[in-house]
Amino acid sequence: MIDGNARLWHFIPVNPRSTLLPPRPNHAWGTELWRRIRTHIVFKTTGLCLFIWVFFIVYFHVLRHPMRPVTLMPLTALDRMIPFQPQSLIPYLSLWFYLGIAPGLLLTYRELIAYALWAAALCIVGMICFYAWPTAVPPLAFDVSGHAGFAMLQGVDAAGNACPSLHVATAMFTAIWVEHLLRHLQMPWGLRLANVGLFAAIAYSTLATKQHVLIDALAGAALGTIFALAALRWRPQPATRA
């Protein structure tokens, strides 16, 4: 005679993903990255382009209509030590690609909108600083327009609106968010180190292209850190699935 409980036991499937088992490490990190990037990709791309477009409209208006006389930022010893390096234009311009990484790794509309609102708040505070206290870097003693790309840069990103550097502020905001997301997703150390390296290259490039001085960069880094930590503190519950 066969016991009924024993027969029932043999027909219950064993769940290989039981919570009693320790979680397995995620080796398919490339798949997870691609899943996050392609989720709402049209919304992310369109939103980022619109954000940058509105930013530059406000930026140029504040730049061309200062409320009071423009203050020249003082040079530090480090500013004098760092020479003009035209090749630094490449990491300087890479910011516009870098800005899309953090929102590209988010999954839900709520997360994306909250991120955009915090980034916009950062930029608004920076614009208020520019409007209330117009600043600029000291003029260079030589003409840089002969170097590739610098004639365009001087027309698009003039040396005004210096302190705090929104170039460094938005890069710092992005770097902290990308580090948080990569750590949360247990991504390889190489990606996290690349994130730090890219931020450092962008921040350094603001000094090497002579678009900013050290005080601008430090003020921008502080501004970006404050808003990044606030955004991570007050945000929607992060999603694991779209």
Secondary structure, DSSP 4 states (H G I P E B T S, - for coil): ---HHHHHHHTSPP-TT-TTSPPPP---HHHHHHHHHHTTHHHHHHHHHHHHHHHHHHHHHHHHS-SSPPEEPPP-HHHHHSPP-GGGHHHHHTHHHHTTHHHHT--SHHHHHHHHHHHHHHHHHHHHHHHHS-EEPPPPSS--TTSTTHHHHHHHS-SBS-SS-HHHHHHHHHHHHHHHHHHHTT--HHHHHHHHHHHHHHHHHHHHTTSS-HHHHHHHHHHHHHHHHHHHHS-PPPPS--
